């Protein structure tokens, strides 16, 4: 009887040890997973990629939220006016939108105390105190406090294209457009497909190519409902509906 009692006690202790070790291993795995996800914030690693546009994310939950940009899904609605939004949370478009109805102005200017609805408007306002003028005209060099002022100023340079291609002579209004144009001559292809490795000259062509892997067909005929991978294919298809109005 004594040996049997000791045997049962040993068995119970072993079971308790197994349960304890299993629990510790699970807890350790959870802690490790949480730690690895956190470290990705510092390392810049983005293991979760959007199959539609190739954009990378640190967290899977952020990727799921991003996918609504492509699907058009809007889960969260404003109870006041009915406008819909893809995200809900402290930094979401819905939260910011609600300030229109509540009149909330959470961003104060530390210099004059004036309150603002959006941080972007506060930053623009601060320039009235600092004198900073970050927007400059690439044609004449004039500087502006607000981007809207630069946009208005650009109308004073109609048709001017000061940036010329030294290879073919084509001219552009902005230097950035010239830089993109130069790829035609240099053969540079800075946009790689993460699925097949093919390289592309423009990001827009890469995005269109990615659809050959995902099967996405975002262009649809409003007359017959047929869907297409490329807008050019839809345009060609529309010729099969002569005289019909969409």
C-alpha positions, -999 to +999 in steps of 0.1 A: +000+000+000+028+024+009+047+017-024+014+023-044+009+056-026+045+067-034+040+056-070+008+077-073+026+106-057+055+104-082+031+101-111+012+132-099+044+152-095+056+142-130+022+152-145+024+185-126+059+191-139+049+184-175+019+207-172+041+234-157+068+230-183+043+231-211+028+263-197+062+278-193+070+269-229+038+284-242+043+316-222+079+318-234+068+314-270+042+342-265+068+365-250+093+357-278+067+364-305+057+396-288+093+406-284+101+398-321+072+418-333+084+447-312+120+445-324+107+448-360+098+483-351+134+491-345+150+470-372+128+483-399+119+447-409+085+445-427+076+408-431+040+414-441+036+425-477+006+436-497+001+413-527-016+441-546+009+470-544+040+454-527+040+477-497+055+461-466+043+463-430+057+454-395+024+439-382-002+417-399-030+438-384-016+469-401-015+450-434-052+440-430-061+476-424-041+487-455-059+461-477-091+481-474-075+508-495-076+483-524-110+467-516-127+499-508-142+483-477-153+509-451-163+494-418-167+525-396-193+552-401-198+586-386-230+585-366-236+622-372-233+625-410-230+589-423-195+593-439-176+560-439-140+552-431-116+523-433-101+525-398-112+533-363-088+544-335-069+573-319-052+582-352-078+572-377-096+593-403-129+587-384-115+602-352-101+632-370-134+636-390-154+638-358-137+671-348-158+687-376-189+679-355-175+683-320-155+715-326-126+699-308-092+717-314-066+696-296-035+713-312-024+745-294+002+770-307+028+773-279+036+808-291+002+825-293-021+800-277-044+797-308-060+762-311-063+741-342-083+711-354-055+694-373-018+691-366-010+700-402-027+733-399-009+740-366+025+733-383+015+757-412+005+783-386+038+781-367+056+793-398+039+827-393+060+830-361+092+814-374+092+830-408+100+796-424+091+794-461+096+758-472+079+760-506+100+774-534+093+780-571+116+758-592+114+783-620+122+816-604+133+807-569+106+826-550+097+811-516+064+807-498+050+799-464+021+778-477+019+753-506-014+769-517+005+802-522+031+784-543+004+768-564-012+802-570+022+817-579+029+789-605+001+803-626+024+832-634+047+808-653+023+794-679+040+771-704+075+775-690+096+743-690+131+752-677+144+716-673+156+701-706+168+666-714+204+668-728+199+637-748+167+644-768+159+680-759+125+674-744+116+700-717+098+697-684+082+720-659+097+702-629+131+686-624+115+654-609+097+648-642+130+651-661+146+626-637+119+601-645+122+608-682+159+601-682+152+564-675+141+561-711+177+569-722+197+552-693+176+520-692+173+523-654+146+501-639+145+508-602+112+489-594+115+451-590+087+427-587+090+408-554+073+377-569+092+371-601+121+396-600+113+414-632+124+450-632+104+481-642+110+517-652+080+531-635+062+522-603+028+524-621+039+497-645+051+476-616+017+479-599-001+469-632+023+439-635+016+427-600-019+420-610-007+393-633+003+374-601-026+383-579-053+380-606-068+413-596-090+429-623-099+464-611-113+477-643-149+467-652-173+475-680-203+494-668-224+481-696-218+443-696-198+438-663-168+422-679-136+429-659-100+436-670-065+437-655-055+469-674-073+501-682-061+499-718-079+465-722-111+480-709-108+510-733-103+485-762-133+465-751-155+496-749-153+498-787-175+466-788-203+487-774-206+514-801-233+540-795-241+528-760-239+553-731-223+543-698 
